[in-house]
């Protein structure tokens, strides 16, 4: 004999049947959901060291200077990157010169390592130039793909998230040793730029 107090309600059986009958199909792949190109843009950014390290360096530099700098970088870099990408879509295929990509890492990483006290206007200009430069070559590399704009959206979204997280973490740092640790990361980025520059000049 089944006790009513411990058994499931009788209406649960037909309810479960209705759920199964009218369930919508599940999409296991991003291409089926329309997120494939967006995901491609996000992965492209995360697997492009010259782009990733440059954005990280700018976010660290902004965070070291304070919340106002961080907020300015948060919106300037993605917006400039998107604008540069759209301009790049109109251009013929082009590749970013390795020397200039290395120079960005060297300059931005060096500024972080030096804890350079740049003005808000100069930092904003750097953020805009960085976004336009890298965005242009990202857009030019996409060619005339039908999903190029969606790829750019995914790429810019990844930049926004990385900048927000990195700058916010640095802004909160108060202990002197923690700020020194951020400057060490900047020195590593600058060193990466030196290695890239040496490699690019060696290939010339």
C-alpha positions as CSV (number, residue, x, y, z in Angstrom):
1,X,0.0,0.0,0.0
2,X,1.4,3.4,-1.0
3,X,1.1,6.3,1.4
4,X,-0.1,9.5,0.0
5,X,2.3,11.5,2.1
6,X,5.4,10.0,0.5
7,X,4.2,9.5,-3.1
8,X,4.4,11.9,-5.9
9,X,1.2,13.7,-6.9
10,X,-0.8,11.8,-9.5
11,X,-0.9,14.9,-11.8
12,X,2.9,14.8,-12.1
13,X,2.7,11.9,-14.6
14,X,0.5,13.6,-17.2
15,X,2.4,16.9,-16.7
16,X,5.6,15.2,-17.5
17,X,4.0,13.7,-20.6
18,X,3.0,17.2,-21.8
19,X,6.5,18.5,-21.3
20,X,8.0,15.8,-23.4
21,X,5.4,16.1,-26.1
22,X,5.8,19.9,-26.5
23,X,9.5,20.2,-25.8
24,X,11.5,22.4,-28.2
25,X,14.6,20.9,-29.9
26,X,17.9,21.5,-28.1
27,X,20.8,23.0,-30.1
28,X,24.1,21.3,-29.2
29,X,26.2,23.3,-31.6
30,X,26.8,27.0,-31.7
31,X,26.4,27.1,-35.5
32,X,22.8,25.9,-35.1
33,X,22.1,28.7,-32.6
34,X,23.6,31.5,-34.6
35,X,26.4,32.0,-32.1
36,X,29.1,30.3,-34.1
37,X,30.6,33.5,-35.7
38,X,30.4,35.4,-32.3
39,X,32.2,32.5,-30.7
40,X,34.8,32.5,-33.5
41,X,35.5,36.2,-32.8
42,X,35.9,35.6,-29.1
43,X,38.3,32.6,-29.7
44,X,40.3,34.6,-32.3
45,X,41.0,37.3,-29.8
46,X,42.0,34.8,-27.1
47,X,44.4,33.0,-29.4
48,X,46.0,36.2,-30.8
49,X,48.9,37.0,-28.4
50,X,49.7,40.3,-30.0
51,X,46.1,41.5,-29.5
52,X,45.5,40.0,-26.1
53,X,48.8,41.2,-24.6
54,X,48.3,44.7,-25.9
55,X,44.8,45.1,-24.5
56,X,45.9,43.6,-21.2
57,X,48.8,46.1,-21.0
58,X,46.5,49.0,-21.6
59,X,44.0,47.7,-19.0
60,X,46.7,47.4,-16.4
61,X,48.1,50.8,-17.2
62,X,44.6,52.3,-16.8
63,X,44.0,50.4,-13.6
64,X,47.2,51.7,-12.1
65,X,46.0,55.3,-12.7
66,X,42.6,54.9,-11.2
67,X,38.9,54.2,-11.7
68,X,38.4,57.2,-14.1
69,X,41.1,55.9,-16.4
70,X,39.8,52.4,-16.2
71,X,36.3,53.4,-17.2
72,X,37.6,55.5,-20.1
73,X,39.6,52.6,-21.4
74,X,36.7,50.2,-20.9
75,X,34.6,52.0,-23.5
76,X,37.2,53.5,-25.7
77,X,39.1,50.4,-26.7
78,X,36.1,48.3,-27.7
79,X,34.5,51.2,-29.6
80,X,37.7,52.1,-31.5
81,X,38.3,48.4,-32.2
82,X,34.8,48.0,-33.7
83,X,35.2,51.1,-35.8
84,X,38.6,50.0,-37.0
85,X,37.3,46.5,-37.8
86,X,34.4,48.0,-39.8
87,X,36.9,50.1,-41.7
88,X,39.0,47.1,-42.3
89,X,36.1,45.1,-43.8
90,X,36.0,47.8,-46.5
91,X,39.7,47.4,-47.3
92,X,41.5,44.6,-49.1
93,X,43.1,41.9,-47.1
94,X,46.0,43.2,-45.1
95,X,48.3,41.9,-42.3
96,X,49.6,43.8,-39.4
97,X,53.3,44.5,-39.7
98,X,55.1,42.4,-37.1
99,X,57.4,45.4,-36.2
100,X,54.4,47.6,-35.3
101,X,52.7,44.9,-33.3
102,X,55.9,44.4,-31.4
103,X,56.2,48.1,-30.9
104,X,52.7,48.2,-29.3
105,X,53.7,45.6,-26.8
106,X,57.0,47.2,-26.1
107,X,55.5,50.7,-25.5
108,X,52.4,49.7,-23.5
109,X,54.3,47.1,-21.4
110,X,57.1,49.6,-20.8
111,X,54.6,52.2,-19.6
112,X,53.1,49.7,-17.1
113,X,56.5,48.7,-15.9
114,X,57.4,52.3,-15.3
115,X,54.0,53.1,-13.7
116,X,53.9,56.1,-16.1
117,X,51.7,58.9,-14.8
118,X,50.1,59.8,-18.1
119,X,47.2,62.2,-18.3
120,X,43.7,60.9,-18.9
121,X,43.7,62.5,-22.3
122,X,46.9,60.8,-23.4
123,X,45.7,57.4,-22.0
124,X,42.4,57.8,-23.9
125,X,44.3,58.6,-27.1
126,X,46.5,55.5,-26.7
127,X,43.3,53.4,-26.1
128,X,41.7,54.8,-29.3
129,X,44.8,54.3,-31.4
130,X,45.3,50.8,-30.1
131,X,41.7,49.9,-31.0
132,X,41.8,51.5,-34.4
133,X,45.1,49.9,-35.3
134,X,44.4,46.3,-34.3
135,X,40.7,46.5,-35.2
136,X,41.5,47.6,-38.7
137,X,43.8,44.6,-39.4
138,X,41.4,42.3,-37.7
139,X,38.6,43.5,-40.0
140,X,40.9,43.4,-43.1
141,X,41.8,39.8,-42.2
142,X,38.1,38.7,-42.2
143,X,37.7,39.6,-45.9
144,X,34.2,39.7,-47.3
145,X,32.7,37.0,-45.1
146,X,29.0,37.1,-44.6
147,X,29.5,36.6,-40.9
148,X,32.4,39.1,-40.5
149,X,30.3,41.7,-38.6
150,X,29.2,38.9,-36.1
151,X,32.8,37.9,-35.7
152,X,33.7,41.4,-34.8
153,X,31.0,41.6,-32.2
154,X,32.4,38.5,-30.5
155,X,35.9,39.9,-30.7
156,X,34.9,43.3,-29.2
157,X,32.9,41.6,-26.5
158,X,36.0,39.7,-25.4
159,X,38.0,42.9,-25.3
160,X,35.3,44.6,-23.2
161,X,35.3,41.7,-20.7
162,X,39.1,41.5,-20.5
163,X,39.5,45.3,-20.0
164,X,36.7,45.4,-17.4
165,X,38.1,42.6,-15.3
166,X,41.8,43.5,-15.6
167,X,41.3,47.2,-14.9
168,X,38.9,46.6,-12.0
169,X,41.3,44.2,-10.3
170,X,44.2,46.6,-10.5
171,X,42.2,49.6,-9.4
172,X,41.4,47.9,-6.1
173,X,45.0,47.1,-5.3
174,X,46.3,49.1,-2.4
175,X,49.3,47.2,-1.1
176,X,52.6,48.5,-2.6
177,X,53.8,44.9,-3.4
178,X,50.6,44.2,-5.4
179,X,51.2,47.2,-7.6
180,X,54.8,46.1,-8.1
181,X,53.5,42.7,-9.2
182,X,51.4,44.5,-11.9
183,X,54.4,46.4,-13.0
184,X,56.3,43.1,-13.3
185,X,53.6,41.8,-15.6
186,X,54.1,44.9,-17.7
187,X,57.8,44.2,-17.9
188,X,57.0,40.7,-19.2
189,X,54.8,42.2,-21.9
190,X,57.5,44.6,-22.8
191,X,60.0,41.8,-23.0
192,X,57.6,39.9,-25.3
193,X,57.6,42.9,-27.5
194,X,61.4,43.0,-27.6
195,X,61.4,39.3,-28.6
196,X,58.8,39.9,-31.3
197,X,60.7,42.9,-32.6
198,X,64.0,41.0,-32.8
199,X,62.3,38.2,-34.6
200,X,60.6,40.6,-37.1
201,X,63.9,42.4,-37.8
202,X,65.7,39.1,-38.2
203,X,63.2,38.0,-40.9
204,X,63.8,41.3,-42.9
